[in-house]
């Protein structure tokens, strides 16, 4: 039953309310955060079900909670407190509720029938099912599964202000069973990682790897999401490197991974054009994606967001309070300046700073390095599992450069990271149980499973 609740949560992030694909807009991607009856029923069900299963094993749940990344808990606490200074409390409260329900649901998942590879078995099965279904859906019903995406980047031509007479180019891209192409890109990119990991570890049948992994590659290419393609292309070599790390280099692995994490954070500053003298470092990305240095006009969005962050640099505007598509919201200036409403900052780091200011940014930094430290610790006794957690972190690093994923309540990608936070805590707790019992091997080899 806890597994069913986790799947229900993921489906609520993937599929539109009531599975009504005919109501989706062709130009902009919809969000699953709407306060309709569908979402209310799902999230109340998740809350009640999670609390029930936690109550049955409350002592173990407390132990798991003690092992969870403390900066994740700190961010949740800060988001809750932000109701007091939120510019739109009516938007902050329900999203904070969803953050807590997600934590309850994922921790409840770790309390019974535990095995170290339970995380990837669940996620890859769910992703594989949705990806295969998306390809079939798009071929059978292209009017719903294929999105006529309005590509403004080709028409804007580096102009900051967008004319209302602008005629964007229409480009058919895969939506599949999701809300839109960017979400499909996320899902397909993660699918490539999880099914490539399954192939490396020989943990499932070759037929399923070919079917689901092939569908992931097709969806990734068809979705035309440059960010997702780059994130997947970076993650696969990293996974191979971590799997075949030379023995003589293993003692230096934590330092190398930390150094590379710092490099990625520094690179995000370059992408945001906060260090303009280093623009030449963006050449590899523009060469791979075929886009200019505006990243499909995201730089125009970032400039407006940065100007707004300056107005409240310490505590921000309140969690998820800025992006409200109603008159009076400060985000409405995008319709005046850019002639469209992006709905997000298109950068995970800016999104955190805009929501919770510098304090939230420090929580994010602490979360990243604690996550990395716990993953490296798991690698010391289970390289298969720990390396997957590390790869997912760096995948998120890349994805968040042009999409708002960090602590995003609507982000499928961050939901996977949150589940990884909870299952890694359970893995470390189980390791402690085994060490105290004197029956933990120096290195854990997960038995392959054909599921």
Secondary structure, DSSP 4 states (H G I P E B T S, - for coil): -HHHHHHHHHHHHHSPGGG-GGGS-SSS---TT--SHHHHHHHHHHHHHHHHHHHHTHHHHHHHHHHS-HHHHHHHHHHHHGGGT-TTHHHHHHHHHHHHHHHHHHHHHTSSS--TTHHHHHHHHHHHHHHHHHHHHHHH-HHHHEEEEEE-HHHHTT-SSPPTT--PEEEEEE-TTSSSHHHHHHHHHHHHHHHHHHHHHT-S-HHHHHHHHHHHHHHHHHTT-HHHHHHHHHHHHHHHHHHT--GGGGGGHHHHHHHHHHHHHHHHHHHTTSSGGGGGGGHHHHHHH---TTTTTHHHHHHHHHHHHHHTTTT-S-TT-S---STT-GGGHHHHHTSS--SS-S-HHHHHHHHHHHHHHHHHHHHHHHHHHHHHHHHTT-HHHHHHHHHHHHHHHHHTTTS--TT-TT-HHHHHHHHHHHHHHHHHHHHHHHHHHT---SS--PPP---
